Amino acid sequence: MLLFRIRADVTHKFELDRLFDPSSIAVVGASTKAGKIGYEAMENVHDFGGRVYPVNPSAEGAAFGEPFVASVTDIDDDVDLALLCVPAPVVPEVIEECGAAGVGAAVIYSGGFAEAGDDGAEIQRRLTETANEHGIALLGPNTSGFVIPRTGLYGSFATGVESFPAGDLAIVAQSGGVAHSIAFQATRERRGLSAMVGLGNRANVGFEEVIEYLDGDPDTGAIVLHVEGTDDARSLLETCYDAETPVFAYKVGEADVGDFAESHTGALTGDHALYQAGFAQYGVPTVDSTSQLLDAGHVAATAPLPDGTNVGVVTAQAGPGIIIADRLKQAGVSLPPLEDETTATVNEILPGITYSANPVDTGRPMPEFGEVVRAVAADENVDAVLVYELHEAALGFPTEDLDGLAESVGKPVVFATAGPESLLEPDREELESVGVPVFESPERAADTVAALAEYARVNAEAAPAEVVDNA
Amino acid sequence: MLLFRIRADVTHKFELDRLFDPSSIAVVGASTKAGKIGYEAMENVHDFGGRVYPVNPSAEGAAFGEPFVASVTDIDDDVDLALLCVPAPVVPEVIEECGAAGVGAAVIYSGGFAEAGDDGAEIQRRLTETANEHGIALLGPNTSGFVIPRTGLYGSFATGVESFPAGDLAIVAQSGGVAHSIAFQATRERRGLSAMVGLGNRANVGFEEVIEYLDGDPDTGAIVLHVEGTDDARSLLETCYDAETPVFAYKVGEADVGDFAESHTGALTGDHALYQAGFAQYGVPTVDSTSQLLDAGHVAATAPLPDGTNVGVVTAQAGPGIIIADRLKQAGVSLPPLEDETTATVNEILPGITYSANPVDTGRPMPEFGEVVRAVAADENVDAVLVYELHEAALGFPTEDLDGLAESVGKPVVFATAGPESLLEPDREELESVGVPVFESPERAADTVAALAEYARVNAEAAPAEVVDNA
C-alpha cells in the first residue's frame, strides 16, 4: 500500500512572521528566579532587538531591566509574540487575553495537554479553538521552543542556545528535546543553522506551516525533519513535495514504542515502513539518526546536490576506503567504473598508483592528491565525490585544488579525515571555506553521501515532470 | 553453516614485549627531511625513554641529536625494535641484518608486498621466512604502526599521535589507517587508549598474537577489533574466546568489496554473515562502525558489564527517550517492566511524573532526577541503565547521586546529553570521573548499551561453563 500523490493547494493558516520574526515579545509567567522556565525564557529573549514585556500579575519590579506588567492586555503596544511560561490549566485564559490584546503568535512551553490524557486534551482543544478564532499561531504546547540564530531570536527556555551558529540548515523536530539535541550537535560540529523549531503537540502550527514558512526563507538551504507521527501524513508529504528547498526526514518508531510516544506529543507513531515509502514517493530521503539528519542536511544546504546515484571515491588510505565503499554499497549507492580518460589521467598523475579503479587508492597522501580528486570529480560517470585522507601536518589538505571544484562540476565533494584537533582544525576550516564539507569518521561521510544519492534517486523516480518544476 | 568451537592450545610465537615495550629502537631509513616517513617515525620515537639509533648508510651527521649508523649490525647494543622506513625491495635484506644483530621485533611501514600482486607476495614470503628463522616479530608490512600512549611509545609515522590520551581501551585494526581513524576519534572524545595497533599484512604477527599480548596487559580493560578478513577465522575466534578481556569486533565487507580489499592487506573479506555468526558464537559482539566500536569498547573497558539484556531507560525529555527506546528495541534489547517497588519509589520521588513505566520520563530535569536514576539502577529486572538529560546550566548533572552507582549495583550506567560545550564540559568531566560514560547523541548512547547487552547475550548463550571460567 502506497500513499497517493496529489498536489495540495495548501494555504498558510497564519502569518508566521509574527512567530519567527517578531518586533515585540511578551513573556507570560516571567520570573526573576534562575532555573524557572519564566526566568530562562526571559534571559534568552531580553535583548533580542525589540521590546520585551515581562508579564506576571504576582510579581513586582522588573526582570532584566524591564518592568513587570500584570497582563498582556495591559501592554500599550502591538505584541507579536507571547512566550507562555505558565502551567496548563492557566493557558486557555492567557490565550483569551492574547486574543483580546491582538497578539499574533504564542509559544506554549508547558506540558499537561493532549499528551497527558483526556483532561489535557480538552484543555488543548479549548485553547486551540480560542487561538483559531483570534488568528493566533501556536507553537506547542509541550515544546521547548525555537531559535533563529541569524537574528539572535532565542524563543527557547534551554540554556546555551545563544551558542548555535548561524547558517543554512533548518531543523524542524516534532520534539523540542530532539530539536535541541540536533542543534547542540550542530554547534559542536560547527554546522550553521537558519532555524531550530520544536513543534511539540502542534495545536495549530504543524510541520506543514513551518516547512512552508522556511521554504520561503532565503537563509534556509535545506530543511530536516524529525517525525514521530502525525494524523495527516499525506498533508505533510504534499507540503514536502511542494517545497523547493530540499527536505530530509528521520522517522522515529521502527520498533513498537507507541505507548510511550503517544504519552509524548499525543501522536501515534503509525506504520514506520509506510512513512518511509511515503517520504520516498514524495521526494524526501529518510535517514536513521539525528547525526545523519544533521550531516545530510548540512551538505544539502551548502553544496550542490548530485544528479544521480553514482559516487566516485578517492582515498589515501585503503582501510577507511574499504569501509566507505562497503557502506555506500550497502546503502544501494553504486561505485561505477571511471571513464578510461579519468583512469589514464590518474595513472599519469601518479604512475604506479596502488589502485586506480573506483575507489582510487593513492596509497598515501601526497602533493598530487588534489589533482587526483579533480580528475575523478570531472568524470562523467560520477555524480558525487567522497574523499578520505588521514591528516598529515607536513602536507595539510589539498585546499587550493578543491577550491570551487564542487560548484564548477556541479557535484558535491565531501571529505573525511582523522587527525589531532590542534593540527587539523585550521586546515579543516580552510577546506570547508572552499565548499568541501569535512567529516571525522569514514562512516559519517559515507552515510551523508548515501543520503544525497538517495535524494537524487527519490526525486528522479518520484514524478519527473513535477520534480523538474520544483528543482 | 557455523564454525565449530574448539578450544585452541594457542602458544605465543614471539615475545611481543620487545615490540610493544622495547628498551632500544633502531629507525632504519631515518631521515632529516620533514614529511618523509623516516623523519616522521624518528620524530615520533626520538624521546621515547630508551636509546634510539637512526640507521641510514647514505646519511651523515645526526637525526634528532642521535648520530647516524650505517646498519643495525653496527649498533653496539641489543636493539629490541627496528622501525623499517625503507621501500619493499630493500626490506628482506634489512631483516637479514636485523636477524644478525639480534633485533627482537620490526615494524615494516612500506607497501608493495602481498597486497600488490605476485612479486610483492614473494618478497613478503622471503622476509617472513627470515624473520621466523631469527625469531623476529613483524608488525606489517603495509601498516602505519602502533602506539602505546601510557609509556609514550609512538611506533607510528603519523603526525599528532602523541595526542592520544592514555587509558583502558586497546584498538587492534587490520588497517593502520583505520587504527589511526579510531584513535583520533577517541582523542577528540577524550576516550583513553592502552594501545593502538595497525596490523597491515600480518606477516607473522596477526590478531591472535596481539590479542593474547593485550589480554595479559594489566592496563587493557577491553579490546576492539577491526577485521577485513583472515585466512584462519577459527584461530582468531578461538583467541577471542580464550581472552579474559572483553572483545568487540567490527567486520567490514558486508557488501562486495573483495577486489579492493584484497588489494589492501592481501586478505579476502570472506563471508560477512559467517563472520558475524562466528563472532557471536565465540562470545564477541559485532558492531557496524568505527564509532560504535570505540563507544562500546570504551564503556566495556571502564564500567561494569551487564549480566543480561534488560535495559532501564530514564529520560528528562520524551523525544530523545523515544529515539533511545526505539533504537534499543530494534537492536533486540528488551525494556522490561520495572518492579512494583521501583515504580512506587519513582512515584514517591516525583508525584504526578509524566511516565513512570520503562522508559521513566520525568518530563524535565529536576533536582530529584538522580534519585530516580538510582531507583531504576537498583531494580532487579534491569541489567543496564541508560539516562538522557538535556543539560541545564542552573541544574548541572546529578553527579553526587550517581557517584559509584555503577560499581555498587554492578551494572553499567550510561548517560546521554546535549548542551553547549562551554557550559557542559566541566559537568560532563565530573560525571565521567564518577564512573558514568557520557555521550552527546541519543543514538550513540543507545547503540553502546545495545552492544553491551549483546555482549551479555552472546556470552550467556555461547558456552556457559567455559564462559564462566573466563569471566
Interface residues (C-beta under 8 A of the other chain):
Chain A: A34 G35 E40 G111 E115 A116 S144 A158 T159 G160 V161 S163 A173 Q174 S175 G176 G177 V178 A179 H180 S181 A183 F184 Q185 T187 R188 H226 E228 V252 G253 E254 A255 D256 V257 D259 F260 A261 S263 H264 T265 D288 S289 T290 S291 Q317 A318 G319 P320 G321 I322 I323 A325 D326 R327 L328 K329 Q330 T354 Y355 A357 P359 D361 G363 L390 H391 E392 A393 A394 L395 A418 G419 P420 E421 S422 L423 L424 E440 S441 P442 E443 R444
Chain B: A34 G35 E40 G111 E115 A116 S144 A158 T159 G160 V161 S163 A173 Q174 S175 G176 G177 V178 A179 H180 S181 A183 F184 Q185 T187 R188 H226 E228 V252 G253 E254 A255 D256 V257 D259 F260 A261 S263 H264 T265 D288 S289 T290 S291 Q317 A318 G319 P320 G321 I322 I323 A325 D326 R327 L328 K329 Q330 T354 Y355 A357 P359 D361 G363 L390 H391 E392 A393 A394 L395 A418 G419 P420 E421 S422 L423 L424 E440 S441 P442 E443 R444
